[in-house]
Amino acid sequence: MASQESDSAKMARLAYEEMERKFQDLLSPENQERARVHLEGARQSLNSLAQKGKEGLQLAIDLVSELTRELTEVEEFNVKPKSKSESTQNAELEIDIKIKKEKELPIKTVVAPLVEMEAVIVGKRIHFQSIIDKSKNGLRCNFNEGFALRLKTPLGKHTIAIKGTAILRRDENKQIVLETPLTIPGTQTEVSVSIPIKQLLHEAGKKSWLG
């Protein structure tokens, strides 16, 4: 038992160091010390996550760090554990990202008859809690703010914030997607949409770099 606990602690320490290194690459020098202080608080959650095994822990780190790497003009990145009892099965991380300005990511996707998604809007603050969802092989995220969808419908254009549960995972092509339920404006019809969020951020960043 002691050996298993030691292995878990080592796994959490190595994972923490990797996450810290990846996240600090995203930040300007003046914000790196602030990020280090906030990331220190993630050790508790990483120790809990380590009990779930290396695969689950690595999945969480890879998804969040790879997605965030595509964000430009990151001003602050905070990761901290949510207070939970020692008996809980799912360790939860709270992630709070602040960027310099709102971003609009164009996308043309039909989500229902006569309804098209025109853009994904990334706010100046992205704030959510996440836990590992083994059944989806991804992260179950509870969004407080950060993303919205602009839809074109027969009733006009609507901007709908993504609130509550969404799944961050890799699709069959290994691309990071954000899956979220969406109620079509003016109806009670709910559909599930899959947003290629990393691809959209990457394309927006490339356009910004090219001017």
N, C-alpha and C positions, 0 to 999 in steps of 0.2 A: 504493500500500500504506500509506504513511504517513497519507494522508488517511482511509483506511478505519479505521485504528487510532484516529485522532483522533476520528472519528465515534462509534466504539464507546465510547471513554472518556467522551465527552460524554453518550452515552446512559446509561451506567452511573451517572454522577454525578447526572443528573437523576432517574433512577429511585431512587437511594439517597435523595435529598432528599425525594422524594414518600413513600417508605416510612417514613422517619424521622418526617415530619410526621403521617402517619396513625397510626403506632404510638404516638407520644407523646400523641395525643389520648385514648388508652385509659387512660393511667396517671395515678395521683395525683401531685401536684407533687413530693412527696418522692422518688418513684421515677424522675422524668423524667431526671435527670442520669445515673443508673445506666443507664437504657435508652440514652441517647445514647452512652455509652462502649461498650456492647456492640454497638450498631448500627454503630459505626465499623468494627468487624471485618468487616462484611458487604461492604465495598467490594471486596475481592478477589474474592468470589464473584460480585458484580454485574458486575464487569468481564468475568469468564468467561461469565456468562449473556448479556451484551450481544453476544458473538460469535454467539449463536444468533439474533439479530435482535430488534427491538423488540417484535414481537407476543408471542413466547414470554416475554420478560422481563416485559412488562406483565401477562400472564396470571398469572404466579407471584405478583407483588405484589398484584394485585387480589383473587385468591382468598384468600390468607392474611390480608390486611388486612381484607377485608370480613367474613370469618368471625370473626376475632378481635374486631372491633368489637361483635359481639353478646354477647361474654363480659362478665359483670359481675364486679366486685370483683377485677380483675386487679391483682396485687401486683408482678409482675415479668415482663418480656418480654425474652428474650435471643435474638439472631440471630447466628450465627457460621458462617463457612465451614468445611467439612470439608477436611482436608488431602488434596489430590490432585495428581497430576502435571500439568504444563502441557499434556500431550498429550491429556488426557481430553476426551471429547466432552460430557459432562454435568457441569456445575457443580452441586455439592450444598450445600444449606444445612441446618444443624441449628437447629431451633426448640425453645425451651424456655420454656414459659409456666407461671407459678404463680398460682393464684387462691386466694381466701380460704377457700373451703369447697367440698366436693363438691356436685355438682348432680345431681338426678334429673329427667330429661326424659321425661314420659309419652308413649307412642306405642302405638297399637293396630294392629299389622300382622301378617297371616298370612304366615309365611315358608316354611312347608311344611305338608303335611296334619297337622292336629291340633297344630300348633306356632305359637304367637303370640309376637311380640316385644311386651313390655309397657312397657319403658323403656330409654332410653339414659342411662348414668351417666357423668358427666364428673368425673374425678378432680381433686384439688387440684394435680396437676402433669400437664401435657400435653407430652410430649417425643417428637419425631420428626425424621427426616431426610427431605428431599424433593428430587426432581429433576423437571424438565419431561418429561412423556410426550406427545409430539406425536401418537401414534396415538390417545390418549384425549382429547386437547385438555384436559389437566389436569395435576395434580401426582401423581406416584407417591410415596406416603409410606410410610416404614418406621416403624411405631409401636413405641416401647419401652414407653410407658405413656400413660394419658390417658382412654381410652374403654372402656366395657364395655357389654354388652347383657344385659338380663334377659329370659329366655324362660320361657313357660309351656308345658309339654309333658305328655304322659300320664304321664311319670315324675316329675313335680313341677316346681318352679321352679329355674332354673339361671341363674347370672350368669357370663357368658363375656367375658373381656377381649379387646379387639381388639389383636392382636399381629401384627407383620410387615406385609406389604404391603397397602395400601388405596389407592384412587384418590379424590382430591378434584377435583371438576369441576362444571361446570354441566350440568344436564339439558336436555331439549328445551324446558322452560319457563323456562330461564335461572336456575333456582334452584340454589344450591350444595348438592350432595349428596356423601356419603361412601359409596363403594362398597367393600364388604369381603367376602371369602369367609367362610363360617360352616359349621362342622361341627355337625350336629344331635346334641345329647347322646344317648348310648346307641346311636348308629348310626355308620356310616362315610359317611353321605350328606353331601355338601358342596353348599351353595347359595350364591348371591351375593345379598347384600341391599343395597338402596340406601336410605340414611338421609338424610332432608331436614334435615341438621344445622343449617343456618342458620335455617330456619323454627322448629325446636324451641327453639333458643337464644333467638330473638327472642320467641317466645311465653312462655318462662320468664321472660325479663327484663321483659316487659310485666306479667306477673302479680305479679312482685316489686315493681315500681314502684307498681302499684295496691294492693298490700298484700293 
